[in-house]
Amino acid sequence: MALNSTAFSQPPSFLLTGIPGLEKEQFWIAFPFCIMYGIAVLGNITLLLLIKTDSSLHQPMYLFLAMLAFTDLVLSTSTLPKMLGIFWLRSREIGFLSCLAQLFFIHAFSTVESGVLMAMALDRYIAICYPLRYFSIFSVSVVVALGSLVLVRGVLLVVPVCLLLRRVPFCHHHVISHSYCEHMAVLKLACGDTRVNAIYGLFVAFIVAASDVTLICVSYTMILRVVMRLPSTEAQLKALTTCASHVCVILAFYVPAFFTFLTHRIGHSIPAHIHILVANLYLLVPPMLNPIIYGVRTKKLRDKVVLLFQWKGSVPVASLLALQQCLMSYPNYSRPLSFLLTGIPGLEDVHFWIAFPFCAMYVVAVLGNIALLLVIRANPSLHLPMFYFLSMLAAIDLGLTTATIPKLLSIFWFHSHEIVFEGCVLQMFFIHTCSIVESGLLLTMAFDRYLAICKPLYYSAILTGPTIAKLGLAALHMSVVKLACGDTRPNSIYGITIATLVAGSDTTLIAVSYMLILREVIGASSTQSRMKSFNTCGSHIGVILLFYIPRLFSFYTQRWGRRIPAHIHILMADLYVLVPPMLNPLIYGLKTKLLREQVLNLLWKKRMQPIPPGSSVLEMSSSNRTEPSALTFTLTGIPGLPMSSSWIALPLCCLYLLMLLGNCTLLWMIKTDHSLHTPMYYFLSMLAMADLGLSLSTLPTMLAIFWFESTSLRLETCIVQMYFIHSFSAIESGVLVAMAFDRFIAICHPLHYASVLSSSLVLKAGGVIFMRGICVVLPVAVLIKKMPFCRSHVLSHSFCLHQDMLRLVCGDVKVNSLYGLTAVILTKGLDSLTIFLSYTMIIRAILNIVSRGARAKAFNTCISHLTAILFFYIPLIGLSITHRFGKHLPPLTHTLLADAYLLVPPVLNPLVYSWKTKQIRRRILLLLCWRRTQQQV
């Protein structure tokens, strides 16, 4: 009776938990979910628009594909917005009727999608088994009728589910252990008899899945029977290729659907977070992958997408030029309707690739300057004149980059060259206004430094709040003038006057300020006080140089630099509006102690949790033993060199930049040059990607240690870094084996080289190497995650390595050690043995060559690969030996070997291959001397 008295049929609302057990990680999980949802929406809407606007796609296959895209849109949109609200905004509550509505859309459109896949299987069956009757059977009316039938079936089958749920009493807690309202998850909260609901839900699932899957299997059985009877292998492959996209979509839909269905009913031993993650991916992965699969595999769609993104690059540009010439012929024509921006003249072929570093720099500039503004605003300790001026500089930098970079990226990526006259004038106004304001701010910051050093006692009295505001308020015209057809002398004279007044007066006053500062600093009594005073100006001097040098170069080359190539001038002008906004927050963030401390506190504030009163150190250590996810490790950097760490960061950063530039250049050259589309260079591109992954795995922590003195790292982050380091190391070792096999075939069996190492074989070899690296290292991460850490948490490197972490475990590590040793033997050991055997046979084949010159030529093709092998294996073997047997060696030896193992191969591999490989060397020379070669031609 008590139970019935508390029961009520409709609770006001439910609470969704998100992903149980991963509440702390939900904020970060939301980012890939949001990206996947964005891809799903963009891809499916693009599919619908293409099919709607192109009459050649008004065929049964594409009409069914449009139904699938629409279903995917509804299915993902019914869950993702609420899911992101839970993960990011902690909006867990959902009303009872809203929950039922979400449940209805999820299950109804899952049923609809299953029906559409069945209809598409029937479409493939008719197309392959009865091709002559295809269009007579699948007329437009039949396709519409099938789509309507599938939709009505989904609605009619799921409506009773919602009606039955409304009649069930809910009297227990109203917390749904899920990210969305799913039938079985809601049903678990009912306190009445739910057998009818469960039986009907099971009935619907079996009716839908059994009928659809059975019909799909029957269709493909008959398709296979017909295909196998075709006379030629080529015809068989062509027929099967038309079904590949549909088979992939079926697997992407049914595999997670069956998993989530079965785990709800019989998979009680599976962790809740695994079940919820798979259920979320079931509603997200198919909608994301379906348009990609069909867009890549279907030639018609692929061609339409390419045309969609490239149409502005050909006819419209010429049409606009003709239109403008036509308008210019009229005597009353005063101004053009629009201008055409060329981008970087002479480098049109590489616009697409240049846009990537520009986009990365723009993102860094936006994030850095916004972070500066937020940190200065949120911390009262930074409410000082110097930081007020710095916040003004950050705001101006944001305006300067945002006025140019979005349009620049649209030119480089989407060939959007046109800009209307008013838009051009507005962009010019913002560029020049922001430049003048920034110049004035640099002058006021020089005045601020002058007062702080020369008149420290009057500093606060002079630079009051109103004074700062007044100074802030006080604080690419020629490109457009060149297109005018009238007398432009007044424009030119006024432009030069403004430039002279602004740049001349500001630079003069800045120079005077620093002359007075220098005189004051030299007059200081001690060397330490001189260095301290001058160090406060280092950031400002760096910013001044970054701003004025490219600005003056751009200004004077516009007027008098006729001999300078156009692409050099345009690149400098682009970098002028991009490099200072990107580097300013980095320079001030690194050099200004107050800012650096505030940023570190912001990034690591969750680690500085106070110990609860009454808790002892013993209790804290025991909690670390039972909850390893709360652990943090301390990275040491380079032992014995603590004072020079900030200076070590500079050459380290240069090495990383050299690595990025070298390997990205290799990848770009191999992609764009068809003469390099051979197995040897494909393997070289895989090596470059492995080098990039290996170096980027360590970059964040090493730079954080040496620049920000941030040595703490959570256990999960450490395990992820360790996983990527060892995975990419195994991948690189496998690529070196493949390259040794390539050299063996090229030298020992040159006539069979092209037939043995075909493109498909190279691709399969790369896939096997990649999967081996991932699968072999995954158990290492899983095993160490379960280990208790109760000793010192100080690691001896600037990054996380398996052996280093294993040293801190206080439990039994025999399994970890044995598996780690087995993984090394199976990857590095087996790989090195295979490479040794390959070169033994290569040397034997070379020695059998009669001509001495031919021997030297054959061996010369292997030198680059041998050098890469030595660069990779020597520090790796040294590191492994010192970790196991070199306990007596100083820590500096271990650290330097580990750093060399992860830094030297990625930096030197592209240099060695570029120097020793004739094709790559010639390609680089052509790239650097492009204009001279073009003139000679």
Beta strands, then each sheet from edge to edge (+ up, - down):
strand 1: 13-16
strand 2: 93-95
strand 3: 175-176
strand 4: 338-340
strand 5: 418-420
strand 6: 632-634
strand 7: 712-714
sheet 1: 2+ 1- 3-
sheet 2: 4+ 5-
sheet 3: 6+ 7-
end
